Amino acid sequence: MNAAPRERLALGVLARLPLFQSISRQHFAEVVRQARSLHYGRGQLVARRGELVPGLFAVAYGMVKLELHGAAGAERILRLVGPSQTFGEIALFRQQPLPLDAVAVVDTGLVLVPAATLLTLIETDAHFARGLVASLCQSLHAMVSDFEATTLHGATERLAAYLQSLAASPETARVTLPAAKKLIAARLGMTKETFSRALGGLARDGLVRVAGRSIELLDRERLERAVCGNTLRQP
């Protein structure tokens, strides 16, 4: 990919990120100039546990899974990163090895902004620095919520909460699973079989209607009660 298409891709991806929407045009142009476009095939390793991360990755298309592997080979997906989402923020503050693996789920395009470029931006643009802190706080909140879900909630509660999180608003009537059910199950800390049983239970109770990856949310109020662990078959 030559310079012009590379910069167009970086411009399109980075302009959609809230992190860069309040910085000056001059600073943003420099970020785009320094950015690199990368492509990874399905299953290809983007970053390996134990390596230093070169900067901030933004997904242009495709999906990346951030995962841990147990001693017996068990996979635990901590996060699925899709288009217009980022990972690698740890590189901006701590020169420590990555604590997990980043793997392309499908053919995936990434935009990499070098850590040095963003560290300079932190020092020169207060709007960016505040936005970055807000983004990190949001990530911390999401991590705590995930920990709570996997340690305190059952499979049905976790799935109901996940479906709620996919909805753009309380009025959203239909959501689409962003990846295969096996990956979503691993993301929620359950087997594919447990995921299927939980989803089937929600369907039998009239909370959702399933058509492949498309899921219609039929009763948002009762789905919210399911998140709290309340009995599903109540009227």
C-alpha positions in Angstrom: 0.0 0.0 0.0 1.6 3.3 -1.1 1.6 6.5 0.9 -1.7 8.0 -0.3 -4.0 5.0 0.3 -2.3 4.4 3.6 -2.9 7.9 4.8 -6.5 7.8 3.6 -7.1 4.6 5.6 -5.5 6.1 8.7 -7.4 9.3 8.3 -10.7 7.5 8.0 -10.1 5.2 11.0 -8.6 7.7 13.4 -11.1 10.5 12.6 -13.9 8.2 13.9 -12.2 7.7 17.3 -13.4 9.9 20.1 -9.8 10.1 21.3 -8.8 12.3 18.4 -11.9 14.3 17.8 -11.0 17.2 20.1 -7.4 17.7 19.2 -6.1 20.5 16.8 -6.0 19.9 13.1 -2.3 20.3 13.1 -1.8 17.6 15.8 -4.2 15.3 14.1 -2.4 15.7 10.7 0.8 14.7 12.4 -0.8 11.6 14.0 -2.1 10.5 10.6 1.3 11.1 9.0 3.1 8.9 11.6 0.5 6.2 11.5 1.1 2.8 9.8 -1.4 0.6 8.1 -1.1 -3.2 8.7 -2.9 -6.3 7.5 -3.2 -9.6 9.2 -4.8 -12.8 7.9 -7.2 -15.0 9.9 -5.5 -16.5 12.9 -2.3 -14.5 12.5 -0.7 -13.2 15.6 -0.7 -9.4 15.9 1.2 -9.1 19.2 2.6 -11.8 21.4 2.4 -12.0 25.2 5.8 -11.0 26.6 6.6 -8.5 23.8 6.6 -4.8 24.0 3.7 -3.1 22.2 4.9 -0.5 19.6 1.9 1.8 20.1 -1.9 2.2 19.8 -3.7 -0.1 17.5 -7.0 0.9 15.9 -9.1 -1.6 14.0 -10.1 -0.5 10.5 -11.9 -3.7 9.5 -12.1 -7.2 10.8 -11.6 -8.2 14.5 -8.9 -8.9 17.0 -9.2 -11.1 20.0 -7.2 -10.4 23.2 -6.7 -13.7 24.9 -4.9 -15.7 27.6 -3.9 -19.4 27.4 -3.9 -21.7 30.4 -1.3 -24.4 31.1 -3.6 -27.0 29.6 -4.3 -25.0 26.5 -7.6 -23.5 27.6 -8.4 -20.2 25.9 -9.8 -17.2 27.8 -10.8 -14.3 25.6 -10.7 -11.1 27.5 -11.9 -8.8 24.8 -13.0 -8.7 21.1 -11.9 -5.6 19.4 -13.8 -4.6 16.3 -13.9 -1.7 13.8 -13.3 1.8 15.3 -12.0 0.3 18.6 -8.5 0.3 20.0 -6.1 -1.7 22.0 -2.4 -1.3 23.1 -2.9 1.7 25.3 -0.5 0.2 27.9 2.4 1.2 25.6 1.7 4.9 26.2 2.6 4.8 29.9 4.5 1.6 30.8 7.2 0.0 28.9 6.2 -3.4 30.0 5.6 -6.6 28.0 2.1 -7.3 26.8 0.3 -9.6 29.3 -1.8 -11.4 26.6 -1.9 -12.4 22.9 -3.6 -10.3 20.2 -4.8 -12.5 17.3 -6.7 -11.6 14.2 -10.1 -13.4 14.1 -10.7 -12.8 10.4 -8.8 -10.8 7.8 -8.1 -7.6 9.6 -6.8 -4.2 8.9 -5.2 -2.1 11.6 -3.8 1.4 12.0 -0.8 1.6 14.3 0.0 5.0 15.9 3.6 4.8 17.4 3.8 5.3 21.1 6.3 8.2 20.7 3.8 10.1 18.6 1.1 9.8 21.2 3.4 10.6 24.2 4.4 13.8 22.4 0.7 14.6 21.9 0.0 14.0 25.6 2.6 16.6 26.5 1.3 19.2 24.0 -2.5 18.8 23.8 -4.5 18.9 27.1 -7.7 17.9 25.3 -6.1 14.7 24.1 -4.6 13.9 27.5 -8.1 14.3 29.2 -9.7 12.2 26.5 -7.1 9.5 27.0 -7.6 9.4 30.7 -11.4 9.1 30.1 -10.8 6.3 27.7 -8.6 4.4 30.2 -11.2 4.9 33.0 -13.9 3.5 30.7 -11.6 0.5 30.0 -11.1 0.0 33.7 -14.8 0.1 34.3 -15.5 -2.4 31.6 -12.8 -4.7 33.1 -14.4 -4.6 36.5 -17.8 -5.3 35.0 -16.4 -8.3 33.1 -14.8 -9.6 36.3 -18.0 -9.2 38.2 -20.0 -11.0 35.5 -17.6 -14.0 35.2 -17.2 -14.5 39.0 -20.6 -13.6 40.4 -23.2 -14.2 37.6 -24.4 -17.4 35.9 -24.3 -18.1 32.2 -27.8 -16.8 31.5 -27.2 -13.6 33.4 -23.9 -13.0 31.6 -25.5 -13.6 28.2 -28.4 -11.3 28.9 -26.0 -8.6 30.0 -24.0 -9.1 26.9 -27.0 -8.8 24.6 -28.0 -5.6 26.4 -24.5 -4.2 25.9 -24.8 -4.7 22.1 -27.9 -2.6 21.9 -27.2 1.0 20.9 -30.1 2.3 23.0 -33.0 1.1 25.2 -35.2 1.2 22.2 -32.9 -1.1 20.1 -35.0 -4.1 19.0 -32.3 -6.1 17.1 -28.6 -6.8 17.7 -26.0 -8.8 15.7 -23.4 -10.9 17.4 -20.0 -9.5 16.2 -18.3 -12.9 15.9 -19.0 -16.6 15.8 -20.9 -18.1 18.8 -17.8 -20.1 19.9 -15.8 -16.9 20.2 -18.6 -15.0 22.0 -18.9 -18.0 24.4 -15.2 -17.8 25.1 -15.5 -14.1 25.6 -18.2 -14.7 28.2 -16.2 -17.4 30.0 -18.4 -20.4 29.0 -18.4 -23.2 26.6 -20.2 -23.1 23.2 -22.7 -25.7 24.5 -23.4 -23.6 27.6 -23.8 -20.5 25.4 -26.3 -22.3 23.2 -28.3 -23.6 26.1 -28.5 -20.1 27.7 -29.5 -18.5 24.4 -32.1 -21.2 23.8 -33.5 -20.6 27.3 -33.9 -16.9 26.6 -35.7 -17.8 23.3 -38.0 -20.3 25.0 -38.9 -17.7 27.6 -39.9 -15.2 24.9 -37.1 -12.7 25.6 -35.3 -13.1 22.3 -35.8 -14.5 18.8 -32.6 -15.9 17.2 -31.8 -16.1 13.4 -28.1 -16.9 13.1 -26.1 -14.1 14.4 -29.1 -11.7 14.3 -31.0 -11.6 17.6 -34.3 -9.8 18.1 -34.8 -8.4 21.6 -38.5 -9.1 22.3 -38.8 -8.0 25.9 -36.1 -5.5 27.1 -37.7 -5.2 30.5 -37.6 -8.9 31.3 -34.1 -9.2 29.7 -33.0 -6.6 32.2 -34.5 -8.7 35.0 -32.6 -11.7 33.7 -29.4 -9.7 34.0 -30.2 -9.3 37.7 -30.8 -13.1 38.0 -34.6 -12.8 38.5 -36.8 -15.7 37.4 -37.4 -15.6 33.7 -40.8 -17.3 33.5 -42.6 -14.6 35.4 -45.2 -12.6 33.4 
